[in-house]
Amino acid sequence: MSLRDRRVQYETAGLDRADLAADPTRQFSQWYDEALAAGVAEPNAFTLSTVDHLGRPNARVVLARGADARGITYFTNYTSTKSREVAGAPCVSGTFAWLDLHRQVRVRGEVERLSEHESDDYFASRPRESQLGAWTSPQSEVIADRAVLEVRLAEVRGQFGEGPVARPPFWGGWLMTPTEWEFWQGRPSRLHDRFRYSQSADGWVINRLAP
Ligand SMILES: Cc1cc2nc3c(=O)[nH]c(=O)nc-3n(C[C@H](O)[C@H](O)[C@H](O)COP(=O)(O)O)c2cc1C
């Protein structure tokens, strides 16, 4: 295995200040559509970073299920590590890496729980097997072996029979309200383009950052 000499040249047209949307959500939406059109695998996947009660960072990939003027939504187990950590430190960061396009988007903000209604609505739209999976997994807890999940899944199947599967009270959505975004476009010679949007009283302020 050789990582040391592996290099990719980022031959892209770059990102100009004049081409940026005034609103970062619109810029994100445009880049997301381009990632989708380019065939990037799971373009809504992003790395969600939280910190624990000692300030130690913790990061994992989750799927964004919405990105609009309100913010970015994702769904998970409310008793998981990521959900417990935001109770003490609600500021999180998200990183989208669309490597085929040599692009990265970073976003930071505070999270809050989505309303019960919105979580119910999204849960109802999930495939039945995913719904049963949400009931089955005590996410982030230590389990003895895989059989624990299989036994629990059989119990859950028996419990719901052929009927509808209600949303577990311990599962639902989070909404991140961004206060800062950064759009990164790879360029040759490692002189990449970076633009940061910071929220101010007068709206979004855009600055170019050194790569
Ligand atoms: C591509 C991908 C998508 C994922 N999407 C989600 C998701 O939307 N929600 C979720 O809870 N976990 C998702 N996971 C699993 C998480 O990365 C993580 O393992 C899990 O949420 C437990 O994290 P925690 O113990 O830090 O809370 C995904 C993992 C991958 C690789």
PDBQT file of the ligand as one rigid body, heavy atoms in Angstrom, charges set to zero:
ROOT
HETATM    1  C1  LIG A 301     -23.445   6.321   3.710  1.00  0.00    +0.000 C 
HETATM    2  C2  LIG A 301     -23.899   6.269   5.137  1.00  0.00    +0.000 A 
HETATM    3  C3  LIG A 301     -25.111   6.821   5.499  1.00  0.00    +0.000 A 
HETATM    4  C4  LIG A 301     -25.554   6.787   6.822  1.00  0.00    +0.000 A 
HETATM    5  N1  LIG A 301     -26.726   7.423   7.136  1.00  0.00    +0.000 NA
HETATM    6  C5  LIG A 301     -27.141   7.443   8.418  1.00  0.00    +0.000 A 
HETATM    7  C6  LIG A 301     -28.294   8.195   8.794  1.00  0.00    +0.000 A 
HETATM    8  O1  LIG A 301     -28.936   8.899   7.973  1.00  0.00    +0.000 OA
HETATM    9  N2  LIG A 301     -28.675   8.140  10.095  1.00  0.00    +0.000 N 
HETATM   10  C7  LIG A 301     -27.978   7.421  11.036  1.00  0.00    +0.000 A 
HETATM   11  O2  LIG A 301     -28.387   7.405  12.186  1.00  0.00    +0.000 OA
HETATM   12  N3  LIG A 301     -26.862   6.745  10.725  1.00  0.00    +0.000 NA
HETATM   13  C8  LIG A 301     -26.408   6.734   9.434  1.00  0.00    +0.000 A 
HETATM   14  N4  LIG A 301     -25.261   6.064   9.104  1.00  0.00    +0.000 N 
HETATM   15  C9  LIG A 301     -24.523   5.358  10.176  1.00  0.00    +0.000 C 
HETATM   16  C10 LIG A 301     -23.665   6.361  10.967  1.00  0.00    +0.000 C 
HETATM   17  O3  LIG A 301     -22.481   6.679  10.243  1.00  0.00    +0.000 OA
HETATM   18  C11 LIG A 301     -23.278   5.842  12.375  1.00  0.00    +0.000 C 
HETATM   19  O4  LIG A 301     -22.621   4.592  12.263  1.00  0.00    +0.000 OA
HETATM   20  C12 LIG A 301     -24.484   5.668  13.288  1.00  0.00    +0.000 C 
HETATM   21  O5  LIG A 301     -25.426   6.695  13.117  1.00  0.00    +0.000 OA
HETATM   22  C13 LIG A 301     -24.048   5.627  14.743  1.00  0.00    +0.000 C 
HETATM   23  O6  LIG A 301     -23.338   6.818  15.067  1.00  0.00    +0.000 OA
HETATM   24  P1  LIG A 301     -23.186   7.332  16.576  1.00  0.00    +0.000 P 
HETATM   25  O7  LIG A 301     -22.892   6.117  17.420  1.00  0.00    +0.000 OA
HETATM   26  O8  LIG A 301     -22.045   8.291  16.557  1.00  0.00    +0.000 OA
HETATM   27  O9  LIG A 301     -24.465   7.991  16.988  1.00  0.00    +0.000 OA
HETATM   28  C14 LIG A 301     -24.782   6.122   7.800  1.00  0.00    +0.000 A 
HETATM   29  C15 LIG A 301     -23.537   5.576   7.450  1.00  0.00    +0.000 A 
HETATM   30  C16 LIG A 301     -23.108   5.649   6.144  1.00  0.00    +0.000 A 
HETATM   31  C17 LIG A 301     -21.747   5.091   5.802  1.00  0.00    +0.000 C 
ENDROOT
TORSDOF 0
